[in-house]
Amino acid sequence: MIDARRTRPRIASHSLDLPAMCDICGKARSTRNHARCSQLRQQQKSVEWESYMANVAAKKLQQVKRLRPIR
């Protein structure tokens, strides 16, 4: 039976793994909106994420090359 309150399925299968305290402002995440903190965090982590995604792409290419049969 579908819950009447929920019209759409959840996007995430589990909650985000975030600490209770904000690493930017040092206050509890539950006390207020942290949109500005999130923007600052995204700017700081952009280089880190680019290198991470490049590593993921390179790893995927290696797997594709390994799985091709030799003829």
SESE-402388 format. One record per residue: x, y, z of N, C-alpha, C, O, CB in turn; residue number from 0; residue in three letters. Coordinates in steps of 0.001 Angstrom, whole numbers. Each point is the difference from the previous one (the first is absolute). Glycine has a CB too. Layout:
<nodes>
X,Y,Z,X,Y,Z,X,Y,Z,X,Y,Z,X,Y,Z,NUM,ALA .
...
</nodes>
This chain:
<nodes>
835,-1179,0,-835,1179,0,886,1251,0,968,74,757,-2807,-1332,461,0,MET .
1517,2218,-2046,786,1220,-137,-478,1026,1026,-1197,174,223,1569,-630,-2690,1,ILE .
593,1124,3077,-315,1042,980,-677,1165,-721,509,475,-1015,1458,-1159,2484,2,ASP .
-3099,1144,-961,-772,1059,-643,720,1338,26,-224,837,-874,-1841,-2039,1514,3,ALA .
2932,1419,355,710,1279,101,1093,125,-1055,300,1109,-442,-788,-1076,2888,4,ARG .
1075,-1121,-2847,1123,27,-928,-516,-200,-1424,-581,-1041,-308,2145,155,2098,5,ARG .
-1353,1881,-2661,-472,-112,-1376,1088,-508,-928,-304,-564,-1051,-1294,2411,1489,6,THR .
2855,-1661,-75,1123,-447,-823,922,-874,836,37,134,1223,-183,1947,-2648,7,ARG .
892,-2975,780,967,-800,762,1181,861,426,273,1040,-599,-962,-3104,-661,8,PRO .
1382,1622,2297,1174,721,461,1103,-72,-1039,127,-1000,-706,-743,514,3082,9,ARG .
1408,1531,-2473,1108,16,-950,1170,-803,558,593,-814,-708,-1327,3068,-161,10,ILE .
1061,-2028,2123,1136,-681,611,-478,-1256,721,-1087,-27,576,2305,2223,-318,11,ALA .
-390,-3229,-300,-360,-1235,689,396,49,1469,-508,-781,805,771,-463,-2953,12,SER .
638,2154,2504,422,153,1386,330,1462,264,156,785,-935,732,-3152,985,13,HIS .
-785,2727,1206,287,1386,341,1462,332,-309,848,-888,-82,-2622,823,1878,14,SER .
2043,1334,-1963,1367,434,-275,875,-215,1224,-456,129,1136,-390,1564,-2786,15,LEU .
2091,-2017,1406,927,-246,1099,705,1319,339,1153,215,-373,-821,-2656,-340,16,ASP .
-1045,3317,1427,541,1300,359,131,100,1512,-840,-524,730,-179,1559,-2788,17,LEU .
2062,-370,2532,127,196,1449,-1070,970,501,-552,778,-779,3035,-1221,636,18,PRO .
-2770,396,1430,-1021,869,587,458,1450,52,-829,910,-19,12,-2839,1367,19,ALA .
2115,2155,-1284,530,1364,77,513,429,-1375,622,-788,-712,0,455,3149,20,MET .
-885,1567,-2796,450,547,-1280,1507,244,53,505,568,968,-2770,504,-1360,21,CYS .
2982,-1500,-650,1454,197,-18,387,1414,-424,1162,380,148,-898,-2803,-659,22,ASP .
-1192,3207,-7,293,1364,-429,-239,996,1143,898,759,365,-1520,-1382,-2730,23,ILE .
-596,614,2927,-336,990,1039,142,-549,1415,36,770,960,-1593,275,-2576,24,CYS .
1638,-2370,1756,188,-598,1313,-1268,-154,822,57,-467,1138,2172,1426,-1199,25,GLY .
-3378,-573,-495,-1262,-130,724,-699,-1295,-407,353,-620,-1004,-572,3135,1143,26,LYS .
-768,-2910,648,-751,-1216,-301,-775,180,-1301,-571,1064,-240,386,-1600,2701,27,ALA .
161,-485,-3293,-719,81,-1273,-1502,132,193,-689,542,-864,2486,-1894,-172,28,ARG .
-2307,868,2149,-1447,26,230,-509,1362,465,-1213,191,80,1350,-2599,474,29,SER .
740,3358,-244,-442,1277,558,-464,992,-1052,-882,814,274,2451,-1195,1575,30,THR .
-1000,334,-3040,-386,974,-1022,366,-509,-1384,551,-1090,-150,-246,2956,1795,31,ARG .
-618,-1063,-2653,287,-361,-1381,1495,171,-279,590,1023,349,-2927,-335,-1047,32,ASN .
2927,-1669,86,1434,48,-295,267,100,-1501,960,-588,-498,-533,-748,2567,33,HIS .
-1255,2067,-2781,174,142,-1443,1310,718,-323,721,-405,-912,-3218,447,625,34,ALA .
2804,1013,1023,1251,744,-244,1208,-877,322,997,11,-721,-2162,2170,1251,35,ARG .
1065,-2937,556,1084,-917,362,196,-1046,-1094,1134,-349,-329,-1626,707,2776,36,CYS .
-607,-857,-3012,88,-994,-1059,685,577,-1236,797,-678,-648,-2873,-417,1526,37,SER .
1762,2345,-1201,639,641,-1150,1504,133,224,791,-274,-903,-2918,1524,418,38,GLN .
2519,-832,1679,1423,128,309,698,-1362,-56,1112,-109,-517,-1620,2108,1962,39,LEU .
-142,-3026,-918,563,-1349,2,186,-500,-1435,1025,-603,-318,-2118,137,2548,40,ARG .
107,714,-3094,107,-426,-1396,1155,696,-705,704,-619,-798,-3164,199,761,41,GLN .
2660,1704,327,1119,721,-598,1333,-565,474,935,-141,-788,-2355,2195,647,42,GLN .
1505,-2378,1430,1249,-521,550,299,-1406,-502,1161,-348,-218,-1515,1758,2237,43,GLN .
-678,-2215,-2202,188,-1400,-358,-28,-254,-1506,139,-1147,-423,-1165,573,2590,44,LYS .
851,1611,-2985,-144,-207,-1436,1231,-666,-619,-141,-886,-842,-1355,2877,776,45,SER .
2689,-1580,468,1228,-590,-534,108,-1459,429,372,-867,-791,761,3121,833,46,VAL .
-1462,-2510,1213,48,-1371,517,-972,-904,-762,344,-1130,-347,302,2017,2617,47,GLU .
-1864,-389,-2529,-983,-792,-723,411,-220,-1445,-245,-1075,-548,-1521,1965,2047,48,TRP .
2385,103,-2130,451,-168,-1388,1026,-1119,-94,-77,-835,-901,-352,3267,453,49,GLU .
1387,-2457,1366,1008,-1059,-32,-623,-1350,317,388,-1010,-588,1366,2662,1258,50,SER .
-2709,-1689,244,-682,-1253,327,-756,-542,-1213,87,-1189,-305,-298,1938,2695,51,TYR .
-529,120,-3081,-767,-437,-1167,917,-409,-1146,-341,-901,-766,-1522,2419,1453,52,MET .
3018,-871,-819,966,-407,-1021,537,-1394,304,180,-807,-912,443,3214,523,53,ALA .
-370,-2694,1656,450,-1333,388,-1063,-1049,-259,316,-1105,-442,1138,2135,2163,54,ASN .
-2710,-702,-1455,-1107,-928,-248,-111,-288,-1499,-194,-1147,-402,-1033,2014,2445,55,VAL .
1350,174,-2865,-84,-179,-1453,1159,-847,-511,-198,-864,-854,-971,3074,653,56,ALA .
2374,-1973,711,1157,-786,-423,-152,-1456,409,348,-900,-765,1090,2936,945,57,ALA .
-1946,-2272,998,-225,-1362,475,-1032,-713,-870,144,-1185,-300,430,1909,2636,58,LYS .
-1603,-4,-2733,-1039,-577,-858,572,-360,-1370,-336,-1047,-554,-1416,2389,1767,59,LYS .
2604,-492,-1756,632,-297,-1289,890,-1234,92,32,-808,-928,-101,3242,356,60,LEU .
784,-2589,1670,851,-1176,184,-835,-1266,53,395,-1022,-561,1276,2422,1784,61,GLN .
-2811,-1354,-563,-862,-1163,82,-556,-370,-1362,-89,-1184,-326,-484,1804,2662,62,GLN .
198,360,-3131,-522,-264,-1333,1080,-634,-867,-281,-931,-755,-1321,2861,974,63,VAL .
2825,-1441,-121,1083,-556,-808,314,-1430,400,305,-826,-860,629,3113,586,64,LYS .
-1002,-2597,1563,294,-1338,470,-1037,-1011,-416,328,-1167,-210,835,2178,2099,65,ARG .
-2410,-592,-2013,-1091,-920,-266,-163,-329,-1485,-776,-892,-341,-337,1795,2356,66,LEU .
1808,-222,-2888,-133,-286,-1432,711,-1306,-338,1138,-213,421,-1275,2684,-935,67,ARG .
-516,-3336,-233,650,-1264,-377,1072,237,-1072,-134,885,-846,-1991,-2138,1406,68,PRO .
3162,462,-507,1082,79,-994,-352,-919,-1157,-317,-1170,218,2058,1697,1564,69,ILE .
-1691,-24,-3002,-353,-800,-1187,1122,-22,-978,-113,-622,-1056,-2256,1180,1360,70,ARG .
</nodes>
